[in-house]
Structures are given as C-alpha cells and as structure tokens.
Amino acid sequence: MKSEAHDTSGLSLVRKGSHLTTSNRGMALALALDKANMLAVLSHGRYEPLKAGVHGAALGIAAVCTAYNFAAWVARRQRHSWINATLYSALTAWEYHHVRHHLDCRVVWTGGHVDDQRVA
C-alpha cells in the first residue's frame, strides 16, 4: 500500500490523508524551498535590462492592440471595440510604467571591482 498521493509532476510534498489541499500544495512547496534557491532573475536589481525587454515587448503588443481596436471602433462604431481600446490603452500605460521602473532601477553588484563612475 502506497502512502503518498499520486502526482505526475514529481513535486508532491503531500501524503495521502494530509490536511493540505491542491491549492495549498504550491504554498507547501514554496515554503520548503530555501530562499537561496530562488531564481536570480526574480531578485531586485538583477537582470533589469532583460525584465525591461520583456515588459517592452508586452508594451509593443498592447500599443498595437490599442491602435487596432481604436481604428475598428472608428470604422464600425462597435461598443466592444471601444472597450477593448480602452483596456489596451490602460495596459499600455501599465507596461510603460514597468519598463521605466526596470530601466531606472539601480544595478546590484554581486562582486568584483566597482568603479566610482559605475555606481549610480
């Protein structure tokens, strides 16, 4: 008789009969992992140009969607096109904010020689 719950991902920390539900499984895994194992890209100040690039791509897509839906609204005067254009313009502003945040973020130096000119 197997006492562990069947999990195809191999990440199960839950035993059969445990009080943890499926929704709590992710939290149990997150608490079990050490902070040192956290992805470096998630750390503040690291890989900021990469993060800005990802948000920049989302910004570009949102801007194109805004322009398309606004043009569709002008051509056909359909209410859903106006709603879509409004939502996409809000997303465009949101992504612009994120791009600026990542570009303005200070760089965290983890080691090595640091020049006075390189420090912001």
Residue frames relative to the residue before (quaternion, step in Angstrom):
aa qw qx qy qz dx dy dz
M 1.0000 0.0000 0.0000 0.0000 0.00 0.00 0.00
K 0.2954 -0.7719 0.5447 0.1420 3.56 -0.73 1.12
S 0.3029 -0.7958 0.5006 0.1562 3.58 -0.78 1.00
E 0.6475 0.5123 -0.3347 0.4541 3.61 1.17 -0.30
A 0.5187 -0.6191 0.4895 0.3288 3.56 -1.15 0.65
H 0.5169 -0.6436 0.4692 0.3138 3.57 -1.10 0.70
D 0.1140 0.7755 -0.6103 0.1147 3.59 -0.73 1.07
T 0.3269 -0.7857 0.4965 0.1710 3.58 -0.54 1.14
S 0.6177 0.5734 -0.3602 0.4000 3.61 1.15 -0.36
G 0.4234 -0.7135 0.4648 0.3092 3.59 1.17 -0.41
L 0.6296 0.5492 -0.3289 0.4402 3.60 1.25 0.08
S 0.3887 0.7541 -0.4647 0.2537 3.57 1.21 0.20
L 0.1077 -0.7680 0.6296 0.0473 3.53 -0.97 0.97
V 0.5867 0.6097 -0.3324 0.4167 3.53 1.33 -0.02
R 0.2430 -0.7512 0.5970 0.1426 3.55 -0.94 0.91
K 0.6110 -0.5470 0.4193 0.3894 3.53 -1.18 0.55
G 0.7823 0.2714 -0.2303 0.5112 3.54 -0.91 0.95
S 0.4686 0.6745 -0.4450 0.3572 3.58 1.25 0.05
H 0.5445 -0.6267 0.4530 0.3248 3.56 -1.23 0.45
L 0.5512 0.6140 -0.4023 0.3967 3.60 1.23 -0.21
T 0.2556 -0.7551 0.5863 0.1440 3.55 -0.94 0.90
T 0.7220 -0.4155 0.3150 0.4547 3.55 -1.31 0.02
S 0.6680 0.5043 -0.3124 0.4493 3.59 0.96 -0.77
N 0.6911 0.4576 -0.2814 0.4836 3.60 1.14 -0.52
R 0.4718 0.7038 -0.4301 0.3116 3.58 1.23 -0.26
G 0.6617 0.5070 -0.3039 0.4613 3.58 0.97 -0.86
M 0.6416 0.5132 -0.3200 0.4717 3.57 1.02 -0.76
A 0.6380 0.5225 -0.3282 0.4607 3.59 0.99 -0.79
L 0.6520 0.5024 -0.3090 0.4765 3.56 1.02 -0.80
A 0.6539 0.5167 -0.3151 0.4540 3.58 0.94 -0.87
L 0.6786 0.4793 -0.2955 0.4717 3.59 0.97 -0.79
A 0.6412 0.5352 -0.3245 0.4440 3.57 1.14 -0.61
L 0.6494 0.5171 -0.3209 0.4559 3.57 1.10 -0.61
D 0.4586 -0.6736 0.5124 0.2710 3.52 -1.09 0.75
K 0.5790 -0.5949 0.4229 0.3634 3.61 -1.09 0.66
A 0.5972 0.5738 -0.3610 0.4287 3.60 1.11 -0.58
N 0.6624 0.5024 -0.3040 0.4652 3.60 1.17 -0.49
M 0.4337 0.7050 -0.4621 0.3183 3.60 1.26 -0.05
L 0.5675 -0.6016 0.4348 0.3562 3.58 -1.03 0.73
A 0.5100 -0.6698 0.4508 0.2966 3.58 -0.91 0.91
V 0.6175 0.5668 -0.3528 0.4159 3.59 1.05 -0.67
L 0.6416 0.5325 -0.3271 0.4448 3.61 1.16 -0.45
S 0.5576 0.6201 -0.3868 0.3937 3.59 1.22 -0.29
H 0.5196 -0.6374 0.4764 0.3112 3.55 -1.07 0.81
G 0.8056 0.2755 -0.2186 0.4768 3.56 -0.92 0.94
R 0.6830 0.4442 -0.2936 0.4999 3.59 1.21 -0.08
Y 0.8474 0.0858 -0.1120 0.5119 3.56 -1.03 0.91
E 0.1837 0.8291 -0.5089 0.1408 3.58 1.08 0.69
P 0.6388 0.5059 -0.3590 0.4550 3.67 0.92 -0.65
L 0.6216 0.5271 -0.3366 0.4717 3.61 1.07 -0.69
K 0.6567 0.5008 -0.3043 0.4747 3.58 0.92 -0.91
A 0.6441 0.5102 -0.3190 0.4723 3.59 0.99 -0.82
G 0.6411 0.5304 -0.3216 0.4519 3.59 1.03 -0.73
V 0.6416 0.5098 -0.3211 0.4747 3.58 1.00 -0.80
H 0.6861 0.4525 -0.2831 0.4943 3.58 0.90 -0.90
G 0.6008 0.5554 -0.3548 0.4525 3.60 1.14 -0.57
A 0.6299 0.5161 -0.3278 0.4790 3.57 1.05 -0.75
A 0.6523 0.4945 -0.3090 0.4842 3.58 0.98 -0.84
L 0.6140 0.5467 -0.3333 0.4616 3.59 1.09 -0.74
G 0.6648 0.5064 -0.3005 0.4596 3.58 0.92 -0.88
I 0.6577 0.4972 -0.3083 0.4746 3.57 0.94 -0.87
A 0.6617 0.5033 -0.3101 0.4611 3.60 0.92 -0.88
A 0.6436 0.5200 -0.3269 0.4567 3.61 1.02 -0.76
V 0.6462 0.5030 -0.3157 0.4793 3.59 0.99 -0.82
C 0.6551 0.5028 -0.3110 0.4703 3.60 0.95 -0.84
T 0.6160 0.5352 -0.3424 0.4657 3.59 1.06 -0.72
A 0.6806 0.4917 -0.2895 0.4597 3.56 0.84 -1.00
Y 0.6544 0.5153 -0.3170 0.4536 3.60 0.92 -0.87
N 0.7122 0.4551 -0.2725 0.4598 3.59 0.80 -0.98
F 0.6157 0.5208 -0.3541 0.4736 3.59 1.06 -0.59
A 0.6531 0.4991 -0.3087 0.4786 3.59 0.97 -0.86
A 0.6389 0.5133 -0.3283 0.4697 3.60 1.01 -0.74
W 0.6438 0.5128 -0.3263 0.4648 3.57 1.01 -0.75
V 0.6424 0.5171 -0.3210 0.4657 3.60 0.98 -0.85
A 0.7049 0.4749 -0.2671 0.4541 3.59 0.94 -0.89
R 0.8365 0.2298 -0.0826 0.4906 3.59 0.84 -0.95
R 0.2809 -0.7945 0.4893 0.2245 3.60 1.28 -0.30
Q 0.3300 0.7299 -0.5233 0.2907 3.55 0.95 0.91
R 0.5437 -0.6744 0.4000 0.2993 3.53 -0.82 1.06
H 0.6634 0.5150 -0.3274 0.4330 3.61 0.90 -0.83
S 0.6063 0.5474 -0.3628 0.4486 3.62 1.09 -0.54
W 0.6428 0.5058 -0.3182 0.4793 3.57 1.05 -0.75
I 0.6405 0.5116 -0.3226 0.4731 3.59 0.99 -0.81
N 0.6542 0.5074 -0.3091 0.4680 3.58 0.94 -0.88
A 0.6484 0.5137 -0.3208 0.4614 3.59 0.93 -0.87
T 0.6528 0.5113 -0.3137 0.4627 3.58 0.98 -0.81
L 0.6773 0.4851 -0.2951 0.4679 3.59 0.90 -0.90
Y 0.6712 0.4851 -0.3033 0.4714 3.59 0.95 -0.82
S 0.6294 0.5111 -0.3534 0.4666 3.62 1.05 -0.58
A 0.6182 0.5158 -0.3426 0.4842 3.61 1.10 -0.63
L 0.6428 0.5064 -0.3162 0.4800 3.58 1.02 -0.77
T 0.6131 0.5467 -0.3441 0.4548 3.59 1.05 -0.72
A 0.6620 0.4911 -0.2993 0.4805 3.59 0.93 -0.89
W 0.6391 0.5337 -0.3173 0.4539 3.58 1.00 -0.86
E 0.6923 0.4647 -0.2776 0.4772 3.59 0.87 -0.93
Y 0.5951 0.5465 -0.3656 0.4621 3.60 1.06 -0.65
H 0.6266 0.5367 -0.3237 0.4631 3.57 1.02 -0.84
H 0.6786 0.4875 -0.2918 0.4655 3.60 0.94 -0.88
V 0.6279 0.5219 -0.3432 0.4644 3.60 0.97 -0.75
R 0.6583 0.4984 -0.3109 0.4708 3.61 0.89 -0.91
H 0.6314 0.5416 -0.3329 0.4440 3.59 0.96 -0.85
H 0.7133 0.4486 -0.2680 0.4671 3.59 0.82 -0.96
L 0.6602 0.4894 -0.3222 0.4700 3.61 1.05 -0.60
D 0.7023 0.4524 -0.2629 0.4827 3.59 1.12 -0.61
C 0.4983 0.6835 -0.4135 0.3371 3.57 1.27 -0.25
R 0.4652 -0.6611 0.5110 0.2922 3.54 -1.07 0.76
V 0.4328 -0.6818 0.5300 0.2588 3.53 -1.17 0.67
V 0.2810 -0.7433 0.5853 0.1608 3.56 -0.96 0.91
W 0.2308 -0.7709 0.5810 0.1220 3.56 -0.66 1.12
T 0.2555 -0.8055 0.5207 0.1215 3.56 -0.72 1.06
G 0.8028 -0.1308 0.0893 0.5749 3.57 1.16 -0.11
G 0.6474 0.5285 -0.3815 0.3951 3.51 -1.29 0.10
H 0.6766 -0.4876 0.3756 0.4041 3.54 -1.38 0.00
V 0.1244 -0.7856 0.6043 0.0469 3.56 -0.93 0.94
D 0.3027 -0.7453 0.5683 0.1730 3.57 -0.78 1.07
D 0.5779 -0.5754 0.4437 0.3716 3.57 -1.21 0.49
Q 0.6442 0.5331 -0.3269 0.4403 3.58 1.10 -0.64
R 0.6700 0.5143 -0.3044 0.4404 3.59 1.10 -0.58
V 0.6272 0.5341 -0.3380 0.4552 3.58 1.17 -0.49
A 0.3470 -0.7558 0.5201 0.1944 3.58 -0.77 1.01
